[in-house]
């Protein structure tokens, strides 16, 4: 890899055997003559022809330009065959020797070649062999480089972590430590300091004004900025206009988005560093709001980080980006674009269970000014999440929300198509009540004398015989209050018991029925791995609803 980049920079072919012939022609003073011959013979320059026709051209050209060595094309073909065998691979020793020679050509005494291997851990991946290759090239740089070749490598992991992830052979670690004699670590806290000093530094007057404003709104800020508690006034000022913990969280988010080695490789080619990310926001690059022009009190919310990061998110399939664009068409809730909530949720859920995606945490990530009304913001976020749920983009479990992928969203849309009508709701309510009352017993008085009870639910008989007659009406019954009153007067010996209306019960029952119908439809359907995982979550949600959630809500509605 290093040698190919070296050859490319010198304008040579990246095929080792072709490059060897090019260097031979240069050393013999025949290079320009050869290029002129190719242009005249093939009407195209050598740099284009060598991609496909290098062997044929060299076979014709060598007898003409080097007749003292190759009398005919057969001699040239044999020499080319031998060069292909000899240069099939290149060893580290040869690479370093050529780099040293190049450094001397630059300047006999002061010439230097610097090799910078950025994100070397991505190249190594899960390969012990590549780790050994890194050690080999580093060894040759030490042995042959003579100070003229300098090797610099960067990685997301420090050497001990990188080596221990791949092998238990500590000798490799000691070798690498010996080769890379200068090792510099950059902890996350130092990244914050670098950004604070290079991008977020403030004048003395600026600090004074900001401190005064913070003291004015400190109560609301501490109530609102709750993803991390315990931040100090100095930290707020140093990191402003970022949230005091935003840089650390964004580092974690970007790290999580790398995921596997392959995802990390896809990201690494274009991913903006956090430094560039904040710089882009302050300058307003790519249509972003220009942060540097905002009035004092403005803050960078997490959805703005998403907007700055989105153009470089190769790890996110284009369908996911299109999904966020589709969500943008849902409009606003209380003047807040619903897409802002979805973008913040997208980033926040990358942090896993450390920062649950609750209404409070999502709202905290969306704070974009110091004079925020946090209760109003939380209300808006709650309403926005409801809308996203209705549209099948978000699911909620125990107060924690999840933004679905496009594949999962397509399944949710099918669930919405299967939402039951009034008659189906009432019938399912009766079935649930029938199951709940299956073993019902009533014991009367202090002596606890058992009495048989004749039960009806929404007009359907549950048990026929009984001294006591009870008619239960679920929230889905069609009877009006007036009808119930008239029935109560007409049948004075029958106990009528009407449940109270419960929006939560209605919503859960509708969804549970719709999920059940949809799962039945999917029994013979081929699903992707992602959809199978979502199907499993839906099965658990449905079982929880029918076994616990709905019976509990029905009991509460009759109390």
C-alpha positions as CSV (number, residue, x, y, z in Angstrom):
1,X,0.0,0.0,0.0
2,X,2.8,2.4,0.9
3,X,4.8,1.5,-2.2
4,X,1.8,1.9,-4.5
5,X,1.2,5.5,-3.2
6,X,4.9,6.2,-3.6
7,X,4.8,5.0,-7.2
8,X,1.7,7.0,-7.9
9,X,3.2,10.2,-6.6
10,X,6.2,9.7,-8.9
11,X,3.8,9.2,-11.9
12,X,4.7,5.6,-12.3
13,X,2.4,2.6,-12.7
14,X,1.0,1.0,-9.5
15,X,1.7,-2.4,-11.0
16,X,5.0,-3.3,-9.6
17,X,6.4,-5.0,-12.7
18,X,5.4,-2.2,-15.0
19,X,6.9,0.4,-12.6
20,X,10.1,-1.6,-12.7
21,X,10.4,-1.3,-16.5
22,X,9.5,2.5,-16.3
23,X,12.3,3.0,-13.8
24,X,14.7,1.0,-16.0
25,X,13.9,3.2,-19.0
26,X,14.3,6.4,-16.9
27,X,17.7,5.2,-15.6
28,X,18.9,4.4,-19.2
29,X,17.8,7.8,-20.4
30,X,15.2,6.3,-22.7
31,X,12.0,7.4,-20.9
32,X,11.0,10.4,-23.0
33,X,11.9,8.5,-26.2
34,X,9.7,5.6,-25.1
35,X,6.8,7.9,-24.3
36,X,7.2,9.6,-27.7
37,X,7.2,6.2,-29.5
38,X,4.0,5.1,-27.7
39,X,2.3,8.4,-28.6
40,X,3.3,8.1,-32.3
41,X,2.5,4.4,-32.6
42,X,-0.7,4.2,-30.6
43,X,-2.0,7.8,-30.8
44,X,-2.4,7.9,-27.1
45,X,-0.1,8.7,-24.2
46,X,1.6,5.9,-22.2
47,X,-0.2,6.7,-19.0
48,X,-3.5,5.8,-20.6
49,X,-2.3,2.8,-22.6
50,X,-0.5,1.1,-19.7
51,X,-3.7,0.4,-17.9
52,X,-4.7,-2.3,-20.3
53,X,-1.9,-2.8,-22.9
54,X,1.3,-2.4,-20.9
55,X,2.6,-5.9,-21.7
56,X,1.9,-5.7,-25.5
57,X,3.5,-2.2,-25.8
58,X,6.6,-3.2,-23.9
59,X,7.0,-6.3,-25.9
60,X,7.0,-4.2,-29.1
61,X,9.0,-1.3,-27.7
62,X,11.9,-3.0,-26.0
63,X,13.5,-4.5,-29.2
64,X,13.3,-1.1,-30.9
65,X,14.7,1.0,-28.0
66,X,17.0,-1.6,-26.4
67,X,18.1,-3.8,-29.3
68,X,21.4,-4.4,-27.7
69,X,19.6,-6.3,-24.9
70,X,16.5,-7.7,-26.7
71,X,17.0,-8.7,-30.3
72,X,13.4,-9.6,-30.9
73,X,9.9,-9.6,-29.3
74,X,10.4,-13.2,-28.0
75,X,13.4,-12.0,-25.9
76,X,11.3,-9.1,-24.7
77,X,8.4,-11.4,-23.8
78,X,10.7,-13.7,-21.7
79,X,12.1,-10.7,-19.9
80,X,8.6,-9.3,-19.2
81,X,7.6,-12.8,-17.9
82,X,10.5,-12.8,-15.5
83,X,9.8,-9.3,-14.3
84,X,6.2,-10.3,-13.5
85,X,7.5,-13.2,-11.4
86,X,10.1,-11.2,-9.6
87,X,7.8,-8.3,-8.8
88,X,4.7,-10.2,-8.0
89,X,5.1,-9.0,-4.4
90,X,7.3,-6.4,-2.8
91,X,8.9,-6.8,0.6
92,X,9.3,-4.1,3.2
93,X,13.1,-4.1,2.8
94,X,12.9,-3.1,-0.9
95,X,10.3,-0.4,-0.2
96,X,12.3,1.3,2.5
97,X,15.5,1.0,0.4
98,X,13.8,2.9,-2.4
99,X,12.4,5.5,0.0
100,X,15.9,6.1,1.3
101,X,17.2,6.5,-2.2
102,X,14.4,9.0,-3.0
103,X,15.2,11.0,0.1
104,X,18.8,11.2,-1.0
105,X,17.8,12.4,-4.5
106,X,15.8,15.2,-2.8
107,X,18.9,16.2,-0.8
108,X,21.9,14.1,0.0
109,X,22.0,15.3,3.6
110,X,18.7,16.9,4.5
111,X,16.2,14.9,2.3
112,X,13.5,13.2,4.3
113,X,10.5,11.0,3.4
114,X,7.5,11.1,5.8
115,X,5.1,8.2,5.7
116,X,1.8,9.1,7.4
117,X,-0.5,6.1,8.0
118,X,-3.8,7.6,9.1
119,X,-6.4,5.4,10.8
120,X,-4.0,2.4,10.6
121,X,-6.4,0.4,12.9
122,X,-9.0,0.4,10.0
123,X,-6.4,-1.0,7.6
124,X,-5.4,-3.7,10.1
125,X,-9.1,-4.5,10.9
126,X,-9.3,-8.0,12.3
127,X,-6.1,-9.2,10.6
128,X,-3.1,-10.4,12.6
129,X,-1.2,-10.7,9.3
130,X,-1.6,-6.9,8.6
131,X,-0.5,-6.1,12.1
132,X,2.6,-8.1,11.4
133,X,3.1,-6.2,8.2
134,X,3.0,-3.0,10.1
135,X,5.6,-4.3,12.4
136,X,7.8,-5.4,9.4
137,X,7.7,-2.0,7.7
138,X,8.4,-0.3,11.0
139,X,11.3,-2.6,11.6
140,X,12.9,-1.8,8.2
141,X,12.4,1.9,8.7
142,X,14.4,1.6,12.0
143,X,17.1,-0.6,10.4
144,X,17.6,1.0,7.0
145,X,15.9,4.4,7.3
146,X,19.0,6.1,8.8
147,X,16.7,9.0,9.9
148,X,15.7,9.7,6.3
149,X,12.4,7.9,6.5
150,X,10.0,8.8,9.2
151,X,6.9,6.6,9.9
152,X,3.9,8.2,11.6
153,X,0.8,6.1,12.3
154,X,-2.6,7.3,13.8
155,X,-5.3,5.1,15.2
156,X,-8.5,5.2,17.2
157,X,-6.9,2.8,19.7
158,X,-3.6,3.0,21.6
159,X,-1.1,0.2,20.8
160,X,-1.9,-2.1,23.8
161,X,-5.6,-2.1,22.9
162,X,-4.9,-2.6,19.2
163,X,-2.6,-5.6,19.7
164,X,-4.6,-7.2,22.5
165,X,-7.8,-7.1,20.3
166,X,-6.1,-9.3,17.7
167,X,-3.5,-11.5,19.4
168,X,-2.3,-12.7,22.8
169,X,1.3,-12.6,21.5
170,X,2.7,-9.7,23.7
171,X,6.0,-9.9,21.7
172,X,4.3,-8.1,18.8
173,X,3.3,-5.3,21.2
174,X,6.9,-5.0,22.5
175,X,8.2,-5.0,18.9
176,X,5.8,-2.2,17.9
177,X,6.6,-0.2,21.0
178,X,10.3,-0.4,20.1
179,X,9.7,0.6,16.5
180,X,7.4,3.5,17.3
181,X,9.6,5.2,19.8
182,X,7.4,8.3,20.2
183,X,3.9,7.6,21.2
184,X,1.3,10.4,21.7
185,X,-2.1,9.8,23.1
186,X,-5.1,12.1,22.8
187,X,-7.7,11.4,25.5
188,X,-11.3,12.6,24.9
189,X,-10.8,15.4,27.4
190,X,-8.0,16.7,25.3
191,X,-10.2,16.8,22.2
192,X,-12.6,19.0,24.2
193,X,-9.7,21.3,25.1
194,X,-8.4,21.5,21.5
195,X,-11.9,22.4,20.2
196,X,-12.4,24.9,23.0
197,X,-9.1,26.7,22.3
198,X,-9.1,26.5,18.5
199,X,-12.7,27.2,17.7
200,X,-14.6,28.3,20.8
201,X,-12.1,30.7,22.5
202,X,-13.7,33.9,23.6
203,X,-12.5,37.4,24.5
204,X,-12.5,38.6,28.0
205,X,-15.5,40.8,27.3
206,X,-17.2,37.8,25.6
207,X,-16.6,35.7,28.7
208,X,-18.0,38.4,31.0
209,X,-21.2,38.8,28.9
210,X,-21.7,35.1,28.7
211,X,-21.1,34.6,32.4
212,X,-23.6,37.3,33.2
213,X,-26.2,35.7,30.9
214,X,-25.6,32.2,32.4
215,X,-26.1,33.6,35.9
216,X,-29.4,35.0,34.7
217,X,-30.6,31.7,33.2
218,X,-28.6,29.2,35.3
219,X,-31.7,27.7,37.0
220,X,-33.4,26.9,33.7
221,X,-30.1,25.7,32.2
222,X,-29.5,23.2,35.0
223,X,-33.1,22.0,34.7
224,X,-32.8,21.7,31.0
225,X,-29.3,20.4,30.2
226,X,-29.6,17.1,32.0
227,X,-28.0,14.6,29.8
228,X,-25.0,15.0,32.0
229,X,-25.4,16.6,35.4
230,X,-22.7,18.3,37.5
231,X,-21.3,20.6,34.7
232,X,-19.7,23.7,36.1
233,X,-20.1,27.3,35.1
234,X,-16.5,27.4,33.6
235,X,-17.3,24.2,31.5
236,X,-20.4,25.8,30.2
237,X,-18.5,29.0,29.2
238,X,-15.5,27.0,27.7
239,X,-17.7,24.8,25.5
240,X,-20.3,27.4,24.5
241,X,-22.2,27.5,22.2
242,X,-22.1,23.7,22.5
243,X,-23.9,22.1,25.4
244,X,-21.3,21.6,28.1
245,X,-21.2,17.8,27.5
246,X,-21.9,17.8,23.7
247,X,-18.4,17.2,22.4
248,X,-17.9,14.1,24.6
249,X,-21.3,12.7,23.6
250,X,-20.7,13.4,19.9
251,X,-17.4,11.5,20.1
252,X,-19.3,8.5,21.6
253,X,-22.0,8.8,18.9
254,X,-19.5,9.0,16.0
255,X,-17.6,6.1,17.5
256,X,-20.8,4.0,17.8
257,X,-21.7,4.9,14.2
258,X,-18.4,3.4,13.0
259,X,-19.6,0.0,14.5
260,X,-17.8,-2.8,12.8
261,X,-14.4,-2.4,11.1
262,X,-16.1,-2.4,7.7
263,X,-18.5,0.4,8.6
264,X,-15.5,2.3,10.0
265,X,-13.7,2.0,6.8
266,X,-16.7,3.3,4.9
267,X,-16.9,6.2,7.2
268,X,-13.2,7.1,7.4
269,X,-12.8,8.3,3.9
270,X,-15.1,11.2,4.3
271,X,-16.1,11.4,7.9
272,X,-15.6,14.9,9.3
273,X,-13.6,15.1,12.5
274,X,-15.5,16.7,15.4
275,X,-13.3,19.7,14.9
276,X,-14.4,20.1,11.3
277,X,-18.0,19.4,12.3
278,X,-18.2,22.3,14.7
279,X,-16.2,24.5,12.3
280,X,-18.9,23.8,9.6
281,X,-21.7,24.8,12.0
282,X,-20.0,28.0,13.0
283,X,-19.3,28.9,9.4
284,X,-22.8,27.8,8.1
285,X,-21.4,25.4,5.5
286,X,-23.7,23.4,3.2
287,X,-26.8,25.5,4.0
288,X,-26.5,25.2,7.8
289,X,-27.5,28.1,10.0
290,X,-24.3,30.2,10.5
291,X,-23.6,29.8,14.1
292,X,-21.0,32.6,14.3
293,X,-23.7,35.1,13.4
294,X,-26.2,34.1,16.1
295,X,-26.9,36.3,19.1
296,X,-25.6,35.5,22.6
297,X,-27.6,32.8,24.2
298,X,-27.9,30.6,21.1
299,X,-26.9,27.0,21.5
300,X,-25.9,24.2,19.1
301,X,-28.6,21.5,19.5
302,X,-28.0,17.9,18.5
303,X,-30.2,18.0,15.4
304,X,-27.8,20.6,14.1
305,X,-24.9,18.2,14.6
306,X,-26.9,15.7,12.5
307,X,-27.4,18.2,9.7
308,X,-23.6,18.9,9.7
309,X,-22.7,15.3,9.8
310,X,-25.3,13.9,7.4
311,X,-23.5,14.7,4.1
312,X,-20.6,12.4,5.2
313,X,-22.6,9.6,6.8
314,X,-21.6,6.8,4.4
315,X,-22.4,4.2,7.1
316,X,-26.1,5.3,6.9
317,X,-27.9,3.8,3.9
318,X,-29.3,6.4,1.5
319,X,-32.8,5.0,2.3
320,X,-32.3,6.2,5.9
321,X,-31.4,9.7,4.8
322,X,-34.5,9.7,2.5
323,X,-36.5,8.6,5.5
324,X,-35.5,11.7,7.5
325,X,-36.4,13.8,4.4
326,X,-39.8,12.1,4.3
327,X,-40.3,12.8,8.0
328,X,-39.6,16.4,7.3
329,X,-42.9,16.5,5.3
330,X,-44.8,15.9,8.5
331,X,-44.5,19.6,9.3
332,X,-44.3,21.2,12.7
333,X,-45.6,20.8,16.2
334,X,-45.8,24.1,18.1
335,X,-43.5,25.7,15.5
336,X,-40.9,23.0,15.9
337,X,-40.2,20.9,12.8
338,X,-40.9,17.2,13.7
339,X,-37.8,16.3,11.8
340,X,-35.7,18.0,14.5
341,X,-37.1,15.5,17.0
342,X,-36.3,12.6,14.7
343,X,-32.8,13.7,14.0
344,X,-32.0,14.2,17.7
345,X,-33.5,10.8,18.5
346,X,-31.4,9.2,15.7
347,X,-28.2,10.4,17.3
348,X,-29.3,9.9,20.9
349,X,-30.2,6.2,20.5
350,X,-26.6,5.6,19.3
351,X,-25.6,6.1,22.9
352,X,-27.5,3.0,24.1
353,X,-28.8,2.5,27.6
354,X,-26.5,5.1,29.2
355,X,-28.8,7.8,27.9
356,X,-32.4,6.4,27.6
357,X,-34.3,8.0,24.8
358,X,-37.0,9.5,27.1
359,X,-39.0,12.6,26.4
360,X,-36.7,14.5,28.9
361,X,-33.5,13.4,27.3
362,X,-34.7,14.1,23.8
363,X,-35.8,17.5,24.8
364,X,-32.5,18.2,26.5
365,X,-30.7,17.4,23.3
366,X,-32.9,19.9,21.4
367,X,-32.2,23.0,23.5
368,X,-31.1,25.8,21.2
369,X,-31.3,28.8,23.4
370,X,-30.5,29.7,27.0
371,X,-34.0,31.2,27.7
372,X,-35.7,28.0,26.8
373,X,-39.1,27.1,28.4
374,X,-38.1,23.5,29.2
375,X,-41.6,22.3,30.1
376,X,-43.1,23.7,26.9
377,X,-40.2,22.1,25.0
378,X,-40.9,18.7,26.6
379,X,-44.6,19.0,25.8
380,X,-43.7,19.7,22.2
381,X,-41.4,16.8,22.0
382,X,-44.1,14.5,23.5
383,X,-46.6,15.7,20.9
384,X,-44.0,15.3,18.1
385,X,-43.3,11.7,19.2
386,X,-47.0,10.9,19.2
387,X,-47.2,12.1,15.6
388,X,-44.1,10.0,14.7
389,X,-45.8,7.0,16.3
390,X,-49.0,7.6,14.4
391,X,-47.0,7.7,11.2
392,X,-45.1,4.5,12.0
393,X,-41.7,6.0,12.4
394,X,-41.3,5.7,16.2
395,X,-42.1,3.0,18.7
396,X,-42.3,3.4,22.5
397,X,-41.6,0.9,25.2
398,X,-41.7,1.8,29.0
399,X,-41.2,5.5,28.3
400,X,-38.3,5.0,25.9
401,X,-38.5,5.8,22.2
402,X,-36.9,4.3,19.2
403,X,-36.7,5.8,15.7
404,X,-37.3,2.9,13.2
405,X,-35.3,2.2,10.1
406,X,-37.1,2.3,6.7
407,X,-37.4,-1.5,6.7
408,X,-39.0,-1.4,10.2
409,X,-41.2,1.5,9.2
410,X,-42.6,-0.4,6.3
411,X,-43.8,-3.1,8.7
412,X,-45.3,-0.4,11.0
413,X,-47.2,1.0,8.0
414,X,-48.8,-2.5,7.5
415,X,-49.7,-2.5,11.2
416,X,-51.5,0.8,10.8
417,X,-53.4,-0.6,7.8
418,X,-54.6,-3.4,10.1
419,X,-56.0,-1.1,12.8
420,X,-59.4,-2.6,13.9
421,X,-62.8,-1.0,13.5
422,X,-65.4,-0.4,16.3
423,X,-67.0,-3.8,16.1
424,X,-63.7,-5.6,16.1
425,X,-62.5,-3.6,19.1
426,X,-65.7,-4.4,21.1
427,X,-65.5,-8.1,20.3
428,X,-61.9,-8.3,21.4
429,X,-62.8,-6.4,24.6
430,X,-65.5,-9.0,25.3
431,X,-63.0,-11.8,24.7
432,X,-60.5,-10.3,27.1
433,X,-63.1,-9.8,29.8
434,X,-64.4,-13.3,29.3
435,X,-60.9,-14.6,30.0
436,X,-60.5,-12.4,33.0
437,X,-63.8,-13.6,34.4
438,X,-63.3,-17.2,33.7
439,X,-62.7,-18.2,37.3
440,X,-64.7,-15.4,38.9
441,X,-66.3,-16.2,42.3
442,X,-68.4,-13.9,44.6
443,X,-68.5,-14.6,48.3
444,X,-71.2,-12.7,50.3
445,X,-71.2,-11.5,53.9
446,X,-69.1,-12.3,56.9
447,X,-69.6,-16.0,56.5
448,X,-68.4,-15.6,52.9
449,X,-71.3,-17.5,51.4
450,X,-70.6,-18.2,47.7
451,X,-73.2,-16.8,45.3
452,X,-73.5,-17.6,41.7
453,X,-73.4,-14.6,39.4
454,X,-74.9,-14.3,36.0
455,X,-72.5,-12.2,34.0
456,X,-72.9,-10.3,30.7
457,X,-70.3,-8.2,29.0
458,X,-71.5,-5.7,26.3
459,X,-74.6,-7.9,25.8
460,X,-72.7,-11.2,25.5
461,X,-73.4,-13.9,28.2
462,X,-70.3,-15.0,30.2
463,X,-72.1,-17.1,32.7
464,X,-75.9,-17.8,32.7
465,X,-77.1,-19.1,36.1
466,X,-76.9,-17.0,39.1
467,X,-78.8,-15.3,42.0
468,X,-77.1,-12.0,41.2
469,X,-77.2,-10.6,37.7
470,X,-74.5,-8.2,36.6
471,X,-74.1,-6.5,33.2
472,X,-70.7,-5.0,32.4
473,X,-70.2,-2.4,29.7
474,X,-66.7,-1.9,28.4
475,X,-65.5,1.5,27.1
476,X,-66.3,0.1,23.6
477,X,-70.0,-0.7,24.2
478,X,-72.4,1.0,21.9
479,X,-74.9,1.9,24.7
480,X,-75.3,5.6,25.6
481,X,-75.6,6.9,29.1
482,X,-79.3,7.6,28.5
483,X,-79.8,4.0,27.3
484,X,-78.1,2.7,30.4
485,X,-80.2,4.9,32.7
486,X,-83.4,3.7,31.1
487,X,-82.3,0.0,31.3
488,X,-81.4,0.5,35.0
489,X,-84.9,1.8,35.7
490,X,-86.6,-1.0,33.8
491,X,-84.5,-3.8,35.4
492,X,-84.1,-2.8,39.1
493,X,-82.7,-6.3,40.1
494,X,-79.8,-6.2,37.6
495,X,-76.6,-4.5,38.5
496,X,-75.3,-2.3,35.6
497,X,-71.6,-1.4,35.7
498,X,-70.1,0.8,33.1
499,X,-66.4,1.3,32.6
500,X,-64.9,4.8,32.2
501,X,-63.5,5.9,28.9
502,X,-59.7,5.2,28.6
503,X,-57.7,6.6,25.7
504,X,-54.7,4.6,26.8
505,X,-56.7,1.4,26.8
506,X,-58.2,2.1,23.4
507,X,-54.8,2.9,21.9
508,X,-53.2,-0.3,23.3
509,X,-56.0,-2.5,22.3
510,X,-56.0,-1.1,18.7
511,X,-52.3,-1.7,18.4
512,X,-52.3,-5.2,19.9
513,X,-55.1,-6.3,17.5
514,X,-53.3,-4.8,14.5
515,X,-50.0,-6.4,15.5
516,X,-51.6,-9.8,15.8
517,X,-53.3,-9.5,12.4
518,X,-50.0,-8.4,10.8
519,X,-48.0,-11.2,12.3
520,X,-50.5,-13.7,11.0
521,X,-50.0,-12.2,7.5
522,X,-46.2,-12.4,7.8
523,X,-46.2,-16.2,8.6
524,X,-45.4,-17.2,5.0
525,X,-43.6,-14.0,4.1
526,X,-39.9,-13.7,3.5
527,X,-38.4,-10.9,5.8
528,X,-35.0,-9.4,5.9
529,X,-32.8,-9.9,9.0
530,X,-33.7,-6.4,10.2
531,X,-37.4,-7.0,9.7
532,X,-37.1,-10.4,11.5
533,X,-35.6,-8.6,14.5
534,X,-38.4,-6.0,14.5
535,X,-41.0,-8.9,14.2
536,X,-39.5,-10.4,17.4
537,X,-39.9,-7.0,19.2
538,X,-43.5,-6.8,18.0
539,X,-44.3,-10.3,19.2
540,X,-43.0,-9.4,22.6
541,X,-45.0,-6.2,22.6
542,X,-48.2,-8.0,21.6
543,X,-47.8,-10.7,24.3
544,X,-47.1,-8.1,26.9
545,X,-50.2,-6.2,25.9
546,X,-52.6,-9.2,26.0
547,X,-51.1,-10.9,29.1
548,X,-50.6,-7.9,31.3
549,X,-51.2,-4.4,29.9
550,X,-54.8,-4.8,28.7
551,X,-56.1,-6.8,31.7
552,X,-54.6,-4.1,34.0
553,X,-56.2,-1.3,32.0
554,X,-59.6,-3.0,31.9
555,X,-59.5,-3.4,35.7
556,X,-58.6,0.3,36.1
557,X,-61.5,1.3,33.8
558,X,-64.1,-0.4,36.0
559,X,-62.8,1.2,39.2
